[in-house]
């Protein structure tokens, strides 16, 4: 079908936020065109064969606690458009040096029991957030504003704004409790000594108890496909293989929503943006990159701790100090000797991912932005440490350093999967204090470089589209 010459809205980028923005606009009755630079839609939610025929790997994201927690995604009929969630028995397992593992269970009580003497401390930390999540989720997953429930948010903030390393030592007595919380906070991709890193750990824990940490059956691509199918049912259009170099290339529209990082926006719109705003975007800080690996395996990973065989996500770090060192090293431009590794083996729960009897695994660690050092040996050594015999299971591997990730998705600047560094200022103001709004009428940012930041939740796109509608777009 030939493209029209005019639309109410043009969306640049088909990641979860771009598709979310497009859906909001289409629901409001706007004609919408989504343009995607790559040949397939999805941005960070794509799946393909990276190793051997018959093995399906997730190109970027794999486990999706924030997708099921997203108030916007929950409002959409995505199950009717092919999206099916799989919930492993354990959300998370963190193997310990003694051959056992501490787990995050969907049940708060079961998690407390697994933590032993630290169960009471964990309960005191997480229960207030779990109980008040429904009331607070729009404040946590949105731009900074006066909260709807200020007392609940203030209580959350007392712990959330603390450095994770401090909160772990202050609240947990055992090494198991401390390393468990450090692993959760490690998703912040920031040194755990920095203020605000506790927020990520607390939110992920609470969301797990409420909604789980599921994987999509058939790969992360199914999330993008379901969003795209629903958008098309509303009359929206999507074109792939269209790399926008300038706003002048776009058809006429009232609003342009950009699922782009600040650098991406500068590349296509600098001629339209005031110099002061351009300078602000140039100062935006990107975070560490990731070094990602995928494996085709002849069997399941032979974990020493049996809990790992029933967990959707595995955190690998031997102690609080080890995880602190790994996250600090990557932030400071060096490569960790013993990296904190985040891993999942989706084929344990989803038979569509690999041939019968075989498996796929996905893992990454945090490295310097634009880092070029090959972390293959160090990542595999960390897995082998907790799963002796892992290397013997490898049939093929795919290695994705920061440059390869950025090549496949320009929004992953230097391998940064969060759309920008999660320092305290950029947790609240991304990329500027105006968040989604640019100085040019009708042009908006809707990527993870806007609040609430990284994660497959679509809330950045949702909030940006709401702003555009309020402005008459």
C-alpha positions as CSV (number, residue, x, y, z in Angstrom):
1,X,0.0,0.0,0.0
2,X,1.4,3.4,-1.0
3,X,2.2,5.8,1.8
4,X,0.0,8.8,2.1
5,X,1.4,12.3,1.8
6,X,0.0,13.5,5.2
7,X,-0.7,12.0,8.6
8,X,-1.8,13.4,11.9
9,X,1.2,11.8,13.6
10,X,4.6,10.3,12.4
11,X,6.5,8.1,14.9
12,X,10.2,7.5,14.3
13,X,11.2,4.1,15.7
14,X,9.3,1.0,16.4
15,X,10.7,0.0,19.8
16,X,8.2,-0.6,22.7
17,X,8.0,3.2,23.4
18,X,7.5,4.1,19.7
19,X,4.7,1.6,19.3
20,X,3.1,2.7,22.6
21,X,3.1,6.3,21.5
22,X,1.6,5.3,18.1
23,X,-1.1,3.3,19.8
24,X,-2.1,6.2,22.2
25,X,-2.4,8.5,19.2
26,X,-4.4,6.0,17.1
27,X,-6.7,5.4,20.1
28,X,-7.3,9.1,20.1
29,X,-8.4,8.9,16.5
30,X,-5.2,10.2,14.8
31,X,-3.9,8.8,11.6
32,X,-0.4,7.3,12.4
33,X,2.6,6.3,10.5
34,X,5.5,4.5,12.2
35,X,8.9,4.5,10.5
36,X,11.5,1.9,11.5
37,X,15.2,2.0,10.3
38,X,15.8,-1.7,10.6
39,X,14.2,-4.4,8.5
40,X,12.3,-5.8,11.5
41,X,10.2,-3.9,14.1
42,X,10.8,-4.0,17.8
43,X,14.0,-2.2,18.8
44,X,15.0,-3.9,22.0
45,X,12.3,-6.5,21.7
46,X,13.5,-8.5,18.7
47,X,14.3,-12.2,18.3
48,X,16.2,-14.1,15.6
49,X,18.6,-16.9,15.0
50,X,22.0,-15.8,16.2
51,X,23.9,-19.1,16.4
52,X,22.6,-22.2,14.7
53,X,19.4,-23.0,12.6
54,X,16.5,-23.8,14.9
55,X,17.8,-21.8,17.9
56,X,15.8,-18.6,18.6
57,X,17.6,-15.9,20.5
58,X,16.5,-12.5,21.9
59,X,18.6,-9.8,20.3
60,X,18.3,-7.5,23.4
61,X,15.7,-7.8,26.2
62,X,14.6,-11.3,27.3
63,X,12.8,-11.2,30.7
64,X,10.1,-8.6,31.2
65,X,9.0,-7.7,34.7
66,X,8.2,-4.1,33.7
67,X,6.2,-5.2,30.6
68,X,3.6,-7.0,32.8
69,X,3.8,-4.2,35.4
70,X,3.2,-1.5,32.8
71,X,-0.3,0.1,33.4
72,X,-0.4,1.0,29.7
73,X,0.5,-2.4,28.4
74,X,-2.0,-4.0,30.8
75,X,-4.7,-1.9,29.4
76,X,-4.2,-3.3,25.9
77,X,-5.7,-6.6,24.5
78,X,-2.2,-7.9,23.6
79,X,-3.2,-11.6,24.4
80,X,-5.7,-11.3,21.6
81,X,-2.8,-10.3,19.3
82,X,-0.6,-13.3,20.1
83,X,1.3,-12.4,23.2
84,X,1.5,-15.2,25.8
85,X,3.5,-14.9,29.0
86,X,5.4,-17.8,30.7
87,X,6.0,-17.5,34.4
88,X,8.9,-19.8,35.7
89,X,8.6,-21.2,39.2
90,X,11.2,-18.8,40.5
91,X,11.6,-15.3,39.2
92,X,15.3,-15.1,40.1
93,X,18.0,-17.3,41.5
94,X,21.3,-16.0,42.8
95,X,23.7,-18.9,43.4
96,X,26.1,-18.6,46.4
97,X,29.6,-19.9,46.9
98,X,28.3,-22.8,49.1
99,X,26.5,-24.4,46.2
100,X,23.1,-23.2,47.3
101,X,21.0,-20.3,45.9
102,X,18.8,-17.6,47.3
103,X,15.6,-17.0,45.2
104,X,13.0,-14.4,44.4
105,X,9.7,-16.1,44.6
106,X,6.4,-14.7,43.4
107,X,5.3,-15.2,47.0
108,X,6.7,-12.6,49.3
109,X,6.4,-15.0,52.2
110,X,8.3,-17.8,50.4
111,X,11.1,-15.3,49.5
112,X,11.3,-14.3,53.2
113,X,11.6,-17.9,54.2
114,X,14.4,-18.5,51.6
115,X,16.3,-15.5,53.0
116,X,16.3,-17.1,56.5
117,X,17.3,-14.6,59.2
118,X,17.1,-11.8,56.7
119,X,13.5,-12.6,55.8
120,X,12.2,-10.1,58.3
121,X,14.4,-7.3,57.1
122,X,13.4,-8.0,53.5
123,X,9.7,-8.0,54.5
124,X,10.0,-4.6,56.1
125,X,11.7,-3.2,53.0
126,X,9.4,-4.5,50.4
127,X,6.0,-5.0,51.9
128,X,5.1,-1.2,52.0
129,X,5.9,-0.9,48.3
130,X,4.0,-4.1,47.4
131,X,0.9,-3.0,49.4
132,X,0.9,0.5,47.9
133,X,2.1,-0.3,44.3
134,X,-1.3,0.1,42.6
135,X,-1.6,3.6,44.1
136,X,2.0,4.5,43.3
137,X,2.7,3.0,40.0
138,X,1.8,6.0,37.9
139,X,4.1,8.2,40.0
140,X,7.0,5.7,39.9
141,X,6.5,5.0,36.1
142,X,6.1,8.6,35.1
143,X,7.7,12.1,35.0
144,X,8.5,13.9,38.2
145,X,5.5,15.7,39.6
146,X,3.6,16.1,42.9
147,X,2.7,12.5,43.7
148,X,-0.9,11.4,44.0
149,X,0.0,9.6,47.3
150,X,2.8,11.8,48.8
151,X,3.2,9.9,52.1
152,X,3.6,6.6,50.4
153,X,6.1,8.0,47.9
154,X,8.0,9.7,50.8
155,X,8.3,6.4,52.6
156,X,9.5,4.7,49.4
157,X,12.0,7.6,48.8
158,X,13.7,7.2,52.2
159,X,15.0,3.8,51.1
160,X,15.0,4.3,47.3
161,X,17.3,7.3,47.3
162,X,20.0,5.5,49.3
163,X,23.0,3.8,47.7
164,X,22.3,0.1,47.3
165,X,25.6,-0.8,48.9
166,X,24.7,1.1,52.1
167,X,21.1,-0.2,52.2
168,X,22.4,-3.8,51.7
169,X,24.8,-3.5,54.6
170,X,22.4,-1.6,56.8
171,X,19.4,-3.9,56.4
172,X,20.8,-7.4,55.7
173,X,22.8,-9.4,58.2
174,X,23.9,-12.3,56.0
175,X,26.0,-12.5,52.8
176,X,23.1,-14.2,51.1
177,X,20.8,-11.3,51.8
178,X,23.3,-8.7,50.8
179,X,24.3,-10.3,47.6
180,X,20.6,-10.9,46.7
181,X,19.8,-7.2,47.1
182,X,23.0,-6.2,45.3
183,X,22.0,-8.3,42.3
184,X,18.6,-6.6,42.1
185,X,20.1,-3.1,42.4
186,X,22.7,-4.1,39.7
187,X,20.0,-3.6,37.1
188,X,20.6,0.1,37.6
189,X,23.8,-0.3,35.6
190,X,25.4,2.2,38.0
191,X,28.0,1.9,40.9
192,X,26.1,0.6,43.9
193,X,27.7,3.4,46.0
194,X,25.6,6.0,44.0
195,X,22.5,7.5,45.5
196,X,19.3,6.2,43.9
197,X,20.5,2.7,43.0
198,X,18.3,1.1,45.7
199,X,15.2,2.3,43.8
200,X,15.8,-0.1,40.9
201,X,16.2,-3.1,43.3
202,X,13.2,-2.3,45.4
203,X,10.9,-1.7,42.3
204,X,12.0,-4.9,40.6
205,X,11.5,-6.9,43.8
206,X,8.0,-5.4,44.4
207,X,7.0,-5.9,40.8
208,X,8.1,-9.5,41.0
209,X,5.8,-10.2,43.9
210,X,2.8,-8.5,42.2
211,X,3.2,-9.3,38.5
212,X,6.2,-11.7,38.2
213,X,9.2,-11.7,35.9
214,X,7.9,-13.5,32.8
215,X,9.3,-14.4,29.4
216,X,7.2,-14.1,26.3
217,X,6.5,-17.4,24.5
218,X,8.3,-17.5,21.2
219,X,10.7,-14.7,22.1
220,X,10.7,-11.0,22.8
221,X,9.7,-10.3,19.2
222,X,6.2,-11.4,20.2
223,X,5.8,-8.3,22.3
224,X,6.6,-6.0,19.4
225,X,4.4,-8.1,17.0
226,X,1.4,-7.9,19.4
227,X,1.8,-4.2,19.8
228,X,2.1,-3.8,16.0
229,X,-0.9,-6.0,15.3
230,X,-3.0,-4.0,17.7
231,X,-1.8,-0.7,16.2
232,X,-2.8,-1.9,12.7
233,X,-6.2,-2.9,14.0
234,X,-6.6,0.7,14.9
235,X,-5.7,1.8,11.4
236,X,-2.0,2.6,12.1
237,X,0.6,2.0,9.5
238,X,4.2,0.7,9.9
239,X,7.1,0.9,7.4
240,X,10.4,-0.9,8.0
241,X,13.8,-0.3,6.3
242,X,13.3,3.5,6.4
243,X,16.2,5.3,8.0
244,X,15.3,8.9,8.6
245,X,18.2,11.3,8.0
246,X,16.2,14.6,8.2
247,X,12.8,15.8,9.3
248,X,12.5,17.1,5.8
249,X,12.1,13.5,4.5
250,X,8.9,13.0,6.5
251,X,5.4,13.3,5.2
252,X,3.3,16.2,6.5
253,X,2.0,15.8,10.0
254,X,0.8,17.7,13.1
255,X,3.1,15.8,15.5
256,X,6.3,13.9,15.3
257,X,7.2,11.5,18.1
258,X,10.8,10.4,18.2
259,X,11.7,7.1,19.8
260,X,15.3,8.2,19.6
261,X,18.1,9.1,22.1
262,X,19.2,12.8,22.3
263,X,22.0,11.9,19.9
264,X,19.5,10.5,17.4
265,X,17.3,13.5,17.6
266,X,20.3,15.8,17.0
267,X,21.2,13.8,13.9
268,X,17.9,14.3,12.2
269,X,16.6,17.6,13.7
270,X,19.5,19.9,14.5
271,X,18.5,22.4,11.8
272,X,15.1,22.8,13.5
273,X,16.3,22.9,17.2
274,X,17.4,26.0,19.0
275,X,21.2,26.1,19.8
276,X,20.6,26.2,23.5
277,X,18.5,23.0,23.4
278,X,21.1,21.3,21.2
279,X,23.8,22.1,23.7
280,X,21.6,20.6,26.5
281,X,21.2,17.4,24.5
282,X,24.9,17.2,23.8
283,X,25.6,17.3,27.6
284,X,23.3,14.3,28.1
285,X,25.3,11.4,29.7
286,X,25.2,7.9,28.4
287,X,25.8,5.0,30.8
288,X,28.0,1.9,30.5
289,X,27.6,-0.5,27.7
290,X,26.9,-4.2,27.8
291,X,28.8,-7.2,26.5
292,X,26.1,-9.7,25.5
293,X,26.5,-13.4,24.7
294,X,24.1,-16.0,23.3
295,X,24.7,-19.7,23.2
296,X,23.3,-22.8,21.5
297,X,23.7,-25.6,24.1
298,X,23.4,-29.4,23.7
299,X,21.7,-29.5,27.1
300,X,20.6,-27.5,30.1
301,X,23.3,-25.5,32.1
302,X,24.5,-27.8,34.9
303,X,24.0,-25.5,37.8
304,X,25.4,-26.6,41.2
305,X,22.4,-25.0,42.9
306,X,19.2,-26.8,41.7
307,X,17.1,-23.7,42.2
308,X,18.7,-22.2,39.2
309,X,17.1,-24.8,36.9
310,X,13.7,-23.5,37.9
311,X,14.5,-19.7,37.7
312,X,13.8,-17.4,34.8
313,X,16.7,-15.1,35.6
314,X,20.1,-15.9,37.2
315,X,22.3,-13.3,38.8
316,X,26.0,-14.3,39.0
317,X,28.2,-12.5,41.6
318,X,29.9,-14.2,44.5
319,X,29.5,-11.4,47.1
320,X,28.3,-7.8,47.6
321,X,31.9,-6.6,47.3
322,X,32.4,-8.5,44.0
323,X,29.2,-7.0,42.5
324,X,30.2,-3.5,43.8
325,X,33.6,-3.9,42.2
326,X,32.2,-5.1,38.9
327,X,29.7,-2.2,38.5
328,X,32.2,0.4,39.6
329,X,34.8,-0.9,37.2
330,X,32.5,-0.7,34.1
331,X,31.3,2.8,35.1
332,X,34.9,4.0,35.4
333,X,35.9,2.8,32.0
334,X,37.6,-0.5,32.9
335,X,36.7,-4.1,32.3
336,X,35.7,-6.2,35.4
337,X,37.8,-9.3,36.1
338,X,34.9,-11.0,37.8
339,X,31.8,-9.5,36.0
340,X,28.4,-9.4,37.5
341,X,26.5,-11.5,35.0
342,X,22.8,-11.5,34.3
343,X,21.6,-14.7,32.6
344,X,18.5,-16.4,31.4
345,X,17.8,-19.8,29.8
346,X,14.4,-19.4,28.3
347,X,14.3,-22.8,26.6
348,X,13.9,-24.4,30.0
349,X,10.3,-23.0,30.0
350,X,9.7,-22.4,26.2
351,X,10.2,-25.4,23.9
352,X,9.9,-23.1,20.8
353,X,13.3,-21.7,21.4
354,X,15.5,-24.7,20.5
355,X,15.5,-28.2,19.0
356,X,14.3,-31.0,21.3
357,X,16.8,-31.8,24.1
358,X,18.8,-28.6,23.3
359,X,18.8,-25.2,24.8
360,X,19.6,-21.5,24.3
361,X,21.1,-19.2,26.9
362,X,21.5,-15.4,27.0
363,X,23.7,-13.3,29.3
364,X,25.5,-10.0,29.6
365,X,27.6,-8.0,31.8
366,X,28.3,-4.2,32.2
367,X,31.4,-2.8,30.5
368,X,32.6,0.7,29.5
369,X,30.6,2.6,27.0
370,X,32.0,1.8,23.5
371,X,34.2,-0.8,25.2
372,X,36.1,-3.1,22.8
373,X,37.6,-5.7,25.2
374,X,36.4,-9.3,24.5
375,X,34.7,-10.4,27.7
376,X,33.9,-13.9,26.4
377,X,36.3,-15.8,28.6
378,X,35.4,-13.8,31.8
379,X,31.7,-14.3,31.3
380,X,32.0,-18.0,30.6
381,X,34.4,-18.4,33.6
382,X,31.8,-16.8,35.9
383,X,29.1,-19.2,34.6
384,X,31.5,-22.2,34.9
385,X,32.2,-21.1,38.5
386,X,28.6,-21.8,39.5
387,X,27.8,-24.4,36.8
388,X,30.8,-26.7,36.4
389,X,30.7,-28.3,33.0
390,X,29.0,-25.4,31.3
391,X,31.6,-25.1,28.6
392,X,31.2,-28.7,27.6
393,X,27.5,-27.9,26.7
394,X,28.4,-25.1,24.2
395,X,27.7,-25.9,20.5
396,X,27.9,-22.4,19.2
397,X,28.1,-18.8,20.6
398,X,27.2,-15.4,19.4
399,X,29.2,-12.4,20.8
400,X,27.7,-8.9,20.8
401,X,30.1,-6.2,22.2
402,X,28.8,-2.6,22.5
403,X,29.6,-1.7,18.9
404,X,27.6,-4.7,17.5
405,X,24.6,-3.8,19.7
406,X,24.7,-0.2,18.4
407,X,25.0,-1.4,14.9
408,X,21.7,-3.4,15.2
409,X,20.0,-0.6,17.1
410,X,21.2,3.0,17.0
411,X,19.5,3.8,20.3
412,X,22.0,1.6,22.1
413,X,24.6,4.4,22.1
414,X,28.0,2.8,23.0
415,X,26.1,-0.3,24.1
416,X,24.0,1.6,26.6
417,X,20.7,-0.3,26.9
418,X,19.0,2.2,29.3
419,X,18.8,5.2,27.0
420,X,21.2,7.2,29.3
421,X,23.1,6.9,32.5
422,X,21.0,6.3,35.6
423,X,22.7,8.9,37.8
424,X,20.4,10.7,40.3
425,X,19.8,13.7,38.1
426,X,18.9,11.7,35.0
427,X,16.6,9.4,37.0
428,X,14.3,12.4,37.3
429,X,15.1,14.7,34.4
430,X,15.7,13.0,31.1
431,X,17.1,14.4,28.8
432,X,16.3,17.9,30.1
433,X,13.8,19.3,32.6
434,X,11.2,19.4,29.9
435,X,11.4,15.6,29.4
436,X,9.3,14.7,26.3
437,X,8.7,18.3,25.1
438,X,11.2,20.0,22.7
439,X,11.3,23.7,22.0
440,X,9.9,23.0,18.5
441,X,6.1,22.8,18.4
442,X,4.9,19.4,17.4
443,X,8.2,17.5,18.0
444,X,8.5,15.2,21.0
445,X,10.9,12.7,22.4
446,X,9.3,9.4,23.5
447,X,12.3,7.1,24.0
448,X,13.9,5.6,27.1
449,X,15.9,8.8,27.3
450,X,12.7,10.3,28.9
451,X,11.0,9.4,32.2
452,X,10.7,6.8,33.6
453,X,13.8,5.5,31.6
454,X,14.9,2.1,30.5
455,X,12.8,-1.1,30.5
456,X,10.2,-2.6,28.2
457,X,7.1,-0.8,29.6
458,X,6.1,1.7,26.9
459,X,5.5,4.3,29.6
460,X,7.8,6.8,27.9
461,X,5.9,6.6,24.7
462,X,2.6,6.7,26.6
463,X,3.4,9.9,28.5
464,X,4.9,11.6,25.4
465,X,1.8,10.9,23.4
466,X,-0.4,12.3,26.1
467,X,1.6,15.5,26.1
468,X,1.2,15.7,22.3
469,X,-2.6,15.2,22.6
470,X,-2.9,17.9,25.3
471,X,-1.0,20.3,23.0
472,X,-3.5,19.6,20.2
473,X,-1.3,17.2,18.2
